[in-house]
Amino acid sequence: MTLSGTDPLALAHDLLRARVSDNRHDRSEDPDRPETVQAMQIALHVPKADPPRRTDLLAASARAVVAVCLDERVATDSDWREGLTGWYDHLIRKVARRARNKAWLDAQAVPGVTVDVGGAQARAFVPSPVADIPPAVRKLQIQGTELPQDEPGAVDPRVPTILVDRGLRMTTGKAAAQVGHASMLLAASRDLDWVRAWAEKGFELDVREVASGEFSGYAGTPGVVAVRDAGFTEVAPDSLTVLAFAGQ
């Protein structure tokens, strides 16, 4: 169903802002009702012969997630819209998976958005109940995404940026899910004009993994969006994992 007469980006942004907050305790799920356990799957393209830089892959993941949330198909495709709505209304889980070769190509047929950053590619898919993941995505391995740390340069305060607490030693897959959460929360925190300008640039952003001391220095700064993890994997519940700011 198409919602005629509606600005697609405005509708998607309104839906995101109305349904999502930075407090995970605003949402819940019921293990006895499988349809409430929802997740966005993220495919990380990690070829064996020529793997991407970790920083670029994290940036691609962050951009892909917010692109799915603000895609014009929120207005034109009821399945896309309902997939997001069901996910927004429950715990906003994300699962990063490794893809390569034919499996990566097959995954492109599943509804979602692929983003390339410096040759690093990630595809975020329309969320679904974890009991109903499309087969081409379900077959992708959750293990095997790990990439070494790299040094992309200092934080540029002029550019939308997501900071990752390096001291938590999150795997690439875990960090990819966290920066994806930050990008959508950043969009939810900004007005439509800012988001429209950001969308026109393909949701361009930087990701920087920084030492815990530097990370803490940004926490609490006005306008900074914080992500606290639910603690299902790798880090303790309510750990402050990533921060996002809009730039100047």
MARBA-562627 format. One line per 3 residues: their letters; for each residue x, y, z of N, C-alpha, C. Coordinates in steps of 0.1 Angstrom, whole numbers. Each point is the difference from the previous one (the first is absolute). Layout:
N
A> X Y Z X Y Z X Y Z | ... .
END
This chain:
248
MTL> 8 -12 0 -8 12 0 9 12 0 | -3 10 -9 7 13 0 -8 10 8 | 7 8 8 -6 11 7 1 12 -9 .
SGT> -10 2 -8 0 11 -10 0 14 7 | 6 9 -7 0 14 5 9 3 12 | 9 -10 2 9 2 12 14 0 -5 .
DPL> 7 9 6 15 1 -2 6 -12 6 | 6 -9 -9 5 -13 6 10 1 11 | 9 10 -1 10 1 10 -6 6 13 .
ALA> -9 9 -2 -7 5 12 -8 -11 7 | -7 -8 -7 -7 -11 6 9 -10 7 | 11 -3 -6 10 -10 6 6 7 13 .
HDL> 3 12 -1 7 7 11 -10 2 12 | -13 3 -4 -10 1 11 -2 -14 7 | 0 -10 -8 -2 -14 6 12 -3 9 .
LRA> 12 3 -4 12 -3 8 0 8 13 | -4 13 -1 0 9 12 -11 -4 10 | -11 -4 -6 -11 -4 9 2 -13 7 .
RVS> 7 -9 -6 1 -14 6 13 -3 7 | 10 8 -2 13 -3 5 6 10 9 | 5 -4 11 7 9 10 13 -6 3 .
DNR> 9 7 7 13 -5 4 -1 -8 13 | -12 -3 5 -1 -8 12 -6 -13 -4 | 8 -10 1 -4 -14 -4 -11 -5 9 .
HDR> -1 6 12 -10 -5 9 -14 4 -4 | -1 9 -10 -13 4 -5 -7 -11 -8 | 8 -11 -3 -5 -10 -9 2 -14 7 .
SED> -7 -10 -5 2 -13 6 -3 -11 -10 | 2 -12 4 -4 -12 -9 -4 -11 9 | -8 -9 -5 -5 -11 8 5 -13 -7 .
PDR> 9 -8 7 5 -12 -6 -11 -10 -3 | -11 1 7 -11 -9 -3 -8 4 -12 | 3 11 -6 -7 5 -12 11 3 -10 .
PET> 4 -10 -8 12 1 -9 -1 12 -9 | -12 5 -4 -1 11 -9 5 13 6 | 2 1 14 5 12 6 15 0 1 .
VQA> 6 -11 -3 15 0 0 4 3 -15 | 3 13 -2 3 5 -13 15 4 -1 | 5 0 -12 14 4 -2 2 5 -15 .
MQI> 9 10 -1 5 4 -13 13 -8 -2 | 0 -7 -11 12 -7 -4 9 9 -9 | 13 -1 2 10 8 -7 10 -9 -6 .
ALH> 2 0 -13 10 -8 -7 13 8 -2 | 11 -5 5 13 7 -2 8 -8 -10 | 3 7 -11 8 -6 -10 15 -1 3 .
VPK> 4 -12 4 14 -2 4 6 -11 -8 | 5 4 -12 6 -10 -9 13 -5 6 | 4 -12 -2 12 -6 6 12 6 -6 .
ADP> 1 2 -13 12 4 -6 3 15 2 | -10 8 1 3 15 1 -10 6 9 | 1 -3 13 -10 6 10 1 15 1 .
PRR> -11 6 3 0 15 1 6 5 13 | 2 13 1 4 5 13 -12 0 10 | 3 -3 12 -10 0 11 -8 13 0 .
TDL> 7 11 1 -7 13 1 -10 2 -11 | 5 -3 -12 -9 2 -12 -12 -9 1 | 2 -12 4 -12 -10 1 -10 5 11 .
LAA> 5 5 11 -9 6 10 -8 11 -5 | 7 9 -8 -7 12 -5 -11 -5 -10 | 4 -10 -8 -10 -5 -10 -12 -6 7 .
SAR> 2 -7 11 -11 -6 8 -9 11 6 | 6 10 6 -8 11 6 -8 7 -11 | 6 2 -11 -8 7 -11 -11 -9 -6 .
AVV> 3 -13 -1 -10 -9 -5 -13 0 9 | 3 -1 13 -11 -1 10 -9 12 -1 | 5 12 0 -8 12 0 -7 2 -14 .
AVC> 7 -5 -10 -6 0 -13 -13 -8 -1 | 0 -12 6 -12 -9 0 -11 7 8 | 4 7 11 -11 6 8 -6 12 -7 .
LDE> 7 7 -9 -5 12 -6 -2 -2 -15 | 0 -12 -5 -2 -3 -14 -14 4 -4 | -2 5 -13 -13 4 -5 -10 -11 0 .
RVA> 5 -13 0 -9 -11 0 -8 -1 13 | 4 7 11 -9 1 12 -14 5 -4 | 0 9 -10 -13 6 -4 -7 -9 -11 .
TDS> 8 -7 -8 -6 -7 -12 -1 -15 2 | 6 -6 10 0 -14 1 -5 -4 14 | -11 -6 1 -6 -2 14 8 -11 7 .
DWR> 7 -9 -7 8 -10 7 12 7 6 | 6 9 -7 12 7 5 -4 8 12 | -11 7 -1 -5 9 12 -4 -9 12 .
EGL> -7 -11 -3 -4 -8 12 12 -8 6 | 10 -3 -8 12 -6 5 7 10 10 | 1 12 -4 6 10 9 -8 3 12 .
TGW> -13 1 -2 -9 3 12 0 -11 10 | 0 -13 -4 0 -11 9 13 0 8 | 11 4 -7 13 0 7 1 12 9 .
YDH> -4 12 -4 0 11 9 -7 -2 13 | -11 -7 -1 -9 -2 12 6 -10 10 | 10 -7 -4 6 -10 10 15 3 2 .
LIR> 7 -9 6 14 2 2 7 1 -14 | 8 11 -2 5 2 -13 13 -8 -2 | -1 -13 -2 12 -8 -2 5 1 -14 .
KVA> 13 -1 -1 7 -1 -13 10 -12 1 | 1 -7 -11 9 -11 -1 9 1 -13 | 13 1 2 9 2 -11 5 -14 -4 .
RRA> 0 -3 -13 4 -13 -6 11 3 -11 | 9 -10 -1 10 0 -11 -6 -5 -13 | 3 7 -11 -4 -4 -13 12 1 -10 .
RNK> 1 -10 -9 10 1 -10 -4 -9 -12 | 6 3 -11 -3 -8 -12 -14 -1 -4 | -5 -12 -4 -14 -1 -4 -10 4 11 .
AWL> 3 -3 12 -9 3 11 -3 15 1 | 11 8 -2 -2 15 -1 -9 4 -11 | 2 -6 -12 -8 4 -11 -14 -5 2 .
DAQ> -3 -11 5 -13 -5 3 -8 9 10 | 8 5 9 -7 9 10 -5 13 -5 | 6 4 -12 -5 13 -6 -14 -1 -4 .
AVP> -6 -12 -2 -14 -1 -4 -10 2 12 | 5 0 12 -8 1 12 -2 15 2 | -12 5 3 -3 14 1 10 7 11 .
GVT> 6 10 -5 10 7 9 7 11 -8 | 11 5 6 8 10 -6 15 -3 2 | 7 0 -11 15 -2 0 7 13 -1 .
VDV> 10 2 8 9 12 0 14 -4 -1 | 7 7 -8 15 -2 -3 7 12 6 | 10 -2 8 9 10 5 14 -4 -2 .
GGA> 7 7 -9 14 -4 -3 2 -14 -4 | -10 -6 -7 1 -14 -4 -5 -10 11 | -4 5 11 -6 -8 11 -15 0 -2 .
QAR> -6 -12 0 -14 0 -3 -8 -7 11 | -12 6 3 -9 -6 10 -14 2 -5 | -8 -10 3 -14 1 -4 -9 -3 12 .
AFV> -8 10 3 -10 -1 11 -14 -4 -6 | -6 -10 6 -13 -5 -5 -12 5 8 | -11 0 -6 -13 3 7 -1 -9 11 .
PSP> -3 5 12 -1 -9 12 -11 -10 -1 | 1 -11 8 -10 -11 0 1 -7 13 | -10 -8 3 1 -9 12 12 -9 -2 .
VAD> 8 -3 11 12 -8 -2 -4 -15 -4 | -13 -3 2 -4 -13 -4 -4 -1 -15 | 1 12 -7 -4 1 -14 10 7 -8 .
IPP> 13 -3 2 10 7 -8 1 -6 -14 | 1 8 -10 0 -6 -14 12 -10 -1 | -2 -11 -7 10 -10 -1 14 5 -5 .
AVR> 0 9 -10 13 5 -5 8 7 11 | -7 6 10 6 7 11 4 -10 11 | -10 -9 3 2 -9 11 13 -9 -2 .
KLQ> 3 -3 -12 12 -8 -3 13 7 2 | 0 13 1 12 8 2 6 -3 15 | 13 -1 1 5 -3 13 1 12 9 .
IQG> -3 -2 13 2 11 9 14 2 4 | 8 -11 0 14 0 3 8 4 -13 | 12 4 2 9 2 -11 0 15 -6 .
TEL> -5 9 8 0 14 -5 12 8 5 | 9 -6 9 10 7 7 10 6 -10 | 3 13 3 11 7 -8 8 8 10 .
PQD> 13 2 -3 9 7 9 -4 15 1 | 4 6 12 -2 14 2 9 8 -11 | -4 12 -4 8 8 -8 -1 14 5 .
EPG> 8 9 -6 1 14 5 -4 9 -11 | -13 4 -1 -5 8 -11 2 15 2 | 5 4 12 3 15 2 -8 5 11 .
AVD> 2 13 3 -7 6 12 -14 3 -3 | -8 2 11 -14 4 -1 -1 14 -7 | -9 1 -10 -2 13 -6 -14 5 5 .
PRV> 0 10 8 -13 4 6 -10 6 -10 | 4 2 -12 -9 6 -10 -8 -11 -7 | 3 -12 2 -6 -11 -8 -9 -9 10 .
PTI> -12 -4 -4 -7 -9 8 9 -12 3 | 1 -3 13 10 -10 5 -6 -9 10 | 4 -13 -1 -3 -10 11 13 -4 6 .
LVD> 0 1 13 12 -4 8 -3 -13 7 | 10 -9 -1 -1 -13 6 10 -1 11 | -4 -5 12 10 -1 11 9 -12 -2 .
RGL> 12 3 -4 9 -11 -4 3 -9 12 | -1 6 12 3 -8 12 -9 -12 3 | -11 0 -7 -10 -11 2 5 -12 -8 .
RMT> 9 2 -10 5 -11 -8 -11 -8 -7 | -10 7 -6 -10 -6 -7 5 -6 -13 | -6 -11 -4 3 -6 -13 -5 9 -11 .
TGK> 4 -2 -12 -4 8 -11 -16 -2 -2 | -5 -12 2 -14 -2 -2 -8 8 11 | 5 -1 12 -7 7 11 0 15 -2 .
AAA> 12 5 -3 1 14 -3 -8 5 -12 | -2 -9 -10 -8 4 -11 -14 2 4 | -5 -9 9 -14 1 4 -1 13 9 .
QVG> 10 3 8 -1 12 9 0 13 -8 | 8 1 -10 1 12 -8 -13 2 -8 | -6 -12 -4 -12 1 -7 -11 6 8 .
HAS> 0 -4 13 -10 5 9 2 15 2 | 12 4 1 3 14 2 -4 9 -12 | 1 -5 -12 -3 8 -12 -15 2 0 .
MLL> -8 -10 3 -15 2 0 -4 9 11 | 6 -1 12 -3 9 11 4 15 -3 | 11 1 -7 4 14 -4 -10 6 -9 .
AAS> -5 -8 -10 -11 5 -9 -12 4 8 | -4 -9 10 -12 3 8 2 13 8 | 12 3 3 2 12 9 0 13 -7 .
RDL> 1 0 -14 1 12 -8 -13 3 -7 | -1 13 -4 -12 4 -7 0 -5 -14 | -11 2 -7 -1 -6 -14 9 7 -9 .
DWV> 2 13 1 8 7 -9 15 -5 0 | 4 -2 13 14 -5 1 1 -14 -6 | -10 -9 3 0 -13 -5 -1 -1 -15 .
RAW> -8 9 -6 -1 1 -14 14 3 -7 | 7 10 6 13 3 -5 10 -11 1 | -1 -7 11 8 -12 3 -3 -11 -10 .
AEK> -13 -2 -3 -4 -11 -9 6 3 -14 | -1 13 -4 5 4 -13 15 -3 -2 | 7 -1 11 15 -4 0 2 -15 2 .
GFE> -11 -8 -1 1 -14 3 3 -4 14 | -4 9 9 2 -2 15 15 -2 3 | 8 9 -7 15 0 2 3 2 15 .
LDV> 9 -8 5 5 2 14 13 -7 2 | 6 4 11 13 -7 4 -3 -9 12 | 8 -10 1 1 -9 12 14 1 5 .
REV> 1 2 13 13 0 6 0 -8 13 | 9 -10 1 2 -7 12 10 7 9 | -3 4 11 9 9 8 2 -7 14 .
ASG> 11 5 7 3 -5 13 -11 4 10 | -2 -8 10 -11 2 10 0 14 6 | 12 6 2 1 13 6 -5 11 -9 .
EFS> 3 -1 -13 -5 9 -10 -15 -2 -2 | -4 -12 0 -14 -3 -2 -8 6 12 | 4 -2 12 -7 6 11 -1 15 0 .
GYA> 10 6 -6 0 15 -1 -11 5 -9 | -5 -8 -9 -12 4 -9 -13 -3 7 | -1 -9 9 -12 -4 6 -6 12 8 .
GTP> -13 2 -2 -6 11 7 1 13 -7 | 7 1 -11 1 13 -7 -14 2 -7 | -4 13 1 -13 3 -6 -1 -4 -15 .
GVV> -11 -7 -3 -2 -4 -14 5 -14 -3 | 8 -6 9 6 -13 -2 -11 -11 3 | -1 -9 -9 -9 -12 2 7 -12 5 .
AVR> -5 -6 11 7 -11 6 -7 -13 -2 | 7 -11 -2 -6 -13 -1 5 -8 11 | -10 -6 7 3 -9 11 -4 -14 -4 .
DAG> 8 -10 2 -3 -13 -6 -8 -8 10 | -9 -9 -6 -8 -8 8 7 -11 8 | 12 -3 -5 9 -10 7 -3 -14 -4 .
FTE> -5 -3 -11 -3 -14 -5 13 -6 -3 | 10 7 -6 13 -5 -4 11 9 3 | 11 -5 4 14 7 0 1 10 11 .
VAP> -10 8 3 2 11 10 -11 -1 10 | 3 6 12 -10 0 11 -12 8 -4 | -12 -4 6 -12 8 -3 2 15 4 .
DSL> -6 9 -8 1 14 2 14 6 -2 | 9 -7 -6 13 5 -3 -2 11 -11 | 7 11 2 0 11 -10 10 -4 -11 .
TVL> -5 -3 -11 9 -6 -11 4 10 -10 | -9 8 -5 3 10 -11 -7 13 3 | 6 10 -6 -6 14 0 -1 5 -14 .
AFA> -10 8 -2 -1 6 -14 -3 15 1 | 6 8 -8 -3 14 -1 -1 5 -14 | -8 10 -2 -4 5 -13 11 7 -8 .
GQ> 10 5 6 10 9 -6 -5 14 -1 | 9 9 -4 -3 14 0 -4 5 -13 .
END
